[in-house]
Structures are given as structure tokens and as C-alpha cells.
Amino acid sequence: MPHPPCAVPSIDRALADPGPVLLILHQEHSTAGRVGQYFQRRGIPIDVRRPRFGDPLPDTMAGHSAAVIFGGPQSANDPDDFIKRETDWIAVPLRANKPFLGICLGAQMLARHLGARVCTHPDGKAEVGYYPIRATDAGREVTPTWPDHVYQWHREGFDLPSGAALLAEGDLFRVQAMRFGEAYGIQFHAEVTHLTMCRWTTRGHARMELPGAKQRAQHFADRPVYDPAIRAWLADFLDRWIDGPRERIDAAPGRAGVADVLRRFGR
């Protein structure tokens, strides 16, 4: 019989775990956007790695306080060595019970690592632009400040892994945010700055031709409407993510624990 969730002691992770936050990026010139700016404002050091271009990943989290895998134009289903390496590497922060955050591609890697499916929409639709999301009760326990629209840039989504909690859902792609122990995955891009949006909508203009995508002008018309709430949510979420306290879901009733799922998939 599953045991009830147990609470993690209330501590300030930024003080108890002073190591840098590991940031994993997928393009030669991509940046960590608002996530990197957040750590800079808080005086938390960062360690940027690009495994696609040969950067190694640490064997343990002993030298890092947390890890973030960002998005990219790749698919979590791609056969590239660095995709498999990053996906397998997620076992390192999971086993260490260190805070992990996957954004878009990073969230899809987390889902695949936990045995869930990553796939395109059954009607071939994409989310490119601002789309509505709805926080679940579990999501509101993490933070009450969820925005009602978020910025998206993807044509694949993922199923909710066994043992994970659904934090936010959408219309085209149901799973928009999830939690698995100390690991979080979000499908959307709260980290995107105005400059990044300009670059994506210029260099990635072909994505706006996909079914369901919003046109470039709509991206910039929607930004002043929805971005203030997104920006506020990101700061609040990162505060709670990096500092705690949070409740574990390892043994949530009716769901497999973290250790059980890791054993099941050989992580």
C-alpha cells in the first residue's frame, strides 16, 4: 500500500547548496534568456554547457546545485548521440534529488527518460505563438501565479509519465507542465526575451506556416497582453524551485515512486 507524501524540510537551497546551476543549451549562440538573468540577479553562479558541440556533462551533481535543459530545434526522438546522452544524463539530478527543470525539448527529454511518449499532434498541428493553459490543483500548490496564456514554439508534445503530476494543461497539447519529484518539465517558453522572439520569428519563419501556428504580427500583438503575467510567474516559480520547500511526490497514492520508475527503465 502506498505511503502518504512526506514533506521535505524547509531550507533555503541557495544557501545550503551554493554550487552553480548547470545550464544545458542546444545552439551555438543560444542564451538562457530570462532564466539566466534570474540567476544573475540573485547572484547564483551558472555553468553553461553545450553537449552538442562537445561539452561534457558531469557524472554527479556534487558540484552543482541544480540543472536546466533548454529547448532547441531538435526532437527528443532524434537519433543524435548528444540527444541520447542528455536524455540518459537526466538520471544524475534525479538520483541526487537535485532541482531539475526541462524547458520544451528539455521537458520532452525528461518525459522520454521516464518512459513516456514524445510525438506530434494527431492532426499535425503546432503551437507557435501565445496559447491558453490551465493550471491544475497540483500546479496551484506549486505556485498560485500561473498565467492564462504562454509563449509556445513546438510541433511535438509528450504524454504524462507514470509517477508524474500534471501541473498545467492546454488544448492542442494537453501536458504543458509536470512535476516528478524534484524535476519539473514545462512545454512553453517563459524564458524568451523580446530579442529572442525577434530572432525566432525571423530565422524560424517557416514554423509559422504549420497548421495551428500564429502569424508573426500576432506574436508581437499578444506579447504586451500576456507577457507581464508570464514574467511574474517565472520569477515566482524559480524562487520556489531553487529554494523550496516543496512536498515530494515519490510515493503519491496510486502512483509509482521515483525509485520504482527509475528501476523500471534502468536509469
N, C-alpha and C positions, 0 to 999 in steps of 0.2 A: 504494500500500500504506500503511495507517495507520501512523503513528509511535507508539511506546510512550508512555504518560503521562509527563510531566515534572513534577518536584517544584517547588513554589513555595518560595522562600527562607523560612527560619524567621525571622519577625519578629513583634513584638507590635503588632497593628493598633491597639490602643487608644492606643499611644504614637506610632506612625508616622502615624496618621490621626485627629487629635484632634477632628474636626468632630462635630456632633451626629448622633444616629441619627434618621432620619426615620421617624415612626410614622403610618401612614395608617389612620384609623378610619372607620366607616360609620354610626354612630348619633350623635345629638346629645349624648347623655350617656354613651356607652360609654367605657370606660377600657382602658388597655393591660395591666391586671391584673399578673400576676407578671412579665411581660416588662418592663413599665415599672419595677416595683420592683427588678428585677435591675439595670437601668441606673442607677437612683438609688443603690443600694448601692455600685456601682462608681465613682460619681462621673462617669459618662458623660452629657453633656447630651442632651436629646431635643428634637425639633421635631415637634409633633403637628399633623397636617393632616387636614381632613375635606372632601375634594373634593365630596362630595355636597351640602355646604352652601356651596359657592363657594370654598373654599380652593384656591389654585393649587398645582401641582406643579412642582418645579424642572426647568429644562431640562437641567441637568447635575448630576453628583454632586460637583462641586468643593467645595461647602460642607457635604457630609455624609459621614460615614464608613461608613454602612450604611443599609438601609431595610427596614421591615417593613410588609406589608399584612395587616391583621387580618381576622377573619370578619365576618359580618353576615347578616341575614335575606334578603338579595338572592341572586340567582343570577348566576353568571358569564355565563349566556346571556341575561340581561335586556337589552332594547334601550336602557336609560337611558344618557344621554350620559356620566355620570360613570363608569359601569361600563366603557364602551369606552375612555374617557380613561385610567383607571387601568391597564387591560389593556395598552393600547398603551405607556403610560409605562414598563412594566417593561423595555423596551429600554434605558432610560437606565442603570440599575445593571448590566445585563448587558454593555453595551458598555464601561462603565467598569471592569468586573471588580471591582465593589464587592460586599461581602456583601449578599445579599438573602434575606429569609425571608417566605414566604407561609403564612398560617395559615387553614385551612378555605377560605373564599371567596378569600383571597389565594393559596392554593395552586392553586385551580381557575382563577384568573385567569392564573397562571403557566403552567399546563398549556395553556390556550387560546392564550396568547401564543405558545407553542411549537408550536401546530398540533394539539394533542391534543383529544379529545372530552371534554366535561363532560356527564354525563347522570344520570338517575335509575336506581335499581336495576331490573332487568327484571321483578321481581315486586312493585315498588312499595314495597319495604321501606326503612326508615330506621334510622340508628344514632343513638339519643338515650339517653345514659347511658354506662355503662362496658362496653367490649367488648375482647376479646383482640386483640393484634397480635403479630407475629413479626418480629424483626429479621433481615435478610439478612446475608450475609457482607460486602457493601458497607456496610451500615448499621453493623455492628460495627467496621468500620475507621474510621468517623466517630467513634463513641463506643461503649464497651462496656457502657454502663449503661442500655440500653433497658428500660423497664417492660414487663410482660407484659399489662397492661390499661391503656387510656387512656380519657379522657372525650371523648365524641362528641356532636355536635349538628348533624346534617346529613341531608338526604334525597337529595343528589346526590354523585356521586364523579367521578373523572376517570381517563382512560387514561394510561399512562406515555408521555410524549413521546419521540420519536426523539432519541437522544443523551443521555437522562437515565438515571441509575442508580436502581434500586429499593432503598430503604433499609429499609422495613418494609412488611409486608403484613397484610391482615385477611381475614376470612371472607366478610362481606357485600360489602364494597368492597375490592378487592384492594390498590389503591395507597394506602398510608397515609402514606408518606414517600418523597420522592425528592430527588435532587440533580442539578443541571445546572450544571457549572462552579462558580461561587461562589454560585449560587442554590439555595435549599432550599425545598421545599414540604411541609407536614405537614397531613394531613386532620383531625387531632384537636386538642383544646384543652387543652394543658398549662398555659396561662396563666390558666385560670379559678380564681378565688378562691372561698372558701365563700360570700361575699356575692353574687358573680356567679351562682353556682349557685342560690342562693335566688331571685334576681331572674328568671333564665331559667325556672326550673321553675314560677314563679308567673305571669309575664306570657306565657310561651310554653307554657302547659299544653296547648294544642291539639296541639302536636307529639308529646306522649306518647300520643296516640290513633292515631298512624301505625303501620302494621304493622312489627313488629320493635322498636319503641321500648320502653324500660324505664319503669316507673311511678315517680312522684316519690319514694315511700318507698324504692325500691331505689337511687336515686341517692345518697341520704344514708346508706343502709346500706353501700353499696360504697365511699364516699369514704374512711373511715379505713382500709380494707383496701388500697386501691390508690394513694391519693394520695401517701404518703411516697415511693414509688419514682418517681412522675411528677415530683414536685417536685425530687428529686435529679437525675433525668435532665435536666430543663430547665436547671438551673444548669450542669451539665456540658456540655450541648450548646451553650448560649450562650457559655460560656467559649471553646470550641473554634471556634465560628462567628465570634466577633468578634475573636479573637486569632490564629487559625491556629496552626501551619502545617497546610496541607492539600494533598493532591495534586489536580492538575487532572484533569478527565475530558474535556477538549476533544477529545483525539484517542485516546480509548479504543479498543482494537482492535474492529473490527466495528461501530462506531457513528459517526454523523456528528459532526463537531466543532461547537463553539458557533458559530463564524463561519459554517460551512456552513448550519446550521439558521436562523440569523438572516437570511442572504441568501435562503434558500428561502422564508421567509414575509414577506420585505420589511420586517424590523424594523431 
